[in-house]
Amino acid sequence: MKKENSQLHIRIDEPVELRKGILESAIDVAESLKLYEGVKAIKRNKNLYKKALKTRVKELRTAVERLEKNLPKVSTDEPKQKQAVGPKESEPTKRIRLVGPKSKLETDLEEIRAKLNKL
């Protein structure tokens, strides 16, 4: 038995414009996926930093408790004077972005953009 390959051809008006539209939407989807992966990485790092902060705070609390136990008891008869403390000026934090090897998404985006530019 032979399989019949019935091919159907349809005329598409303005195929170049249609192809450009498809490639542009592919770029948008790839960029959205790239942003989503960045958000996932940020959330992952946030959780790691939270865990590290909790352990450090716990360590500090135990250290303070041990310090208070080991310090001698001192009574002061003088009233405590509070010193006015002005707001501290902190340096703005610098963000360092590591530039590593290109991800598959970035290479795919470049390929799609190259195809779009050819049209």
C-alpha angles and dihedrals in degrees: 000000000000122000113228116222106209109190123197121202121199125189113233118201113227097001093178092057091047091050091049090052092050092048092048091051089048088054091050092050092048092049091049090051090049091052091047091053089051091052090049090052091049091051091048091051091046091056091048091051091048091054092047091049092050092052092047092049090049091050091049092050092052091046091051091048091051091047092051091050092051097045117093118247111257126186121203121199095190117090113250116251118213117219119218108246118199123213113280119238109228126195114248111257115251119226115218117199115199115219110214136161116313116266122232090254092057093050090047090051091051091050092050092048090050090053090049092051091051091059 
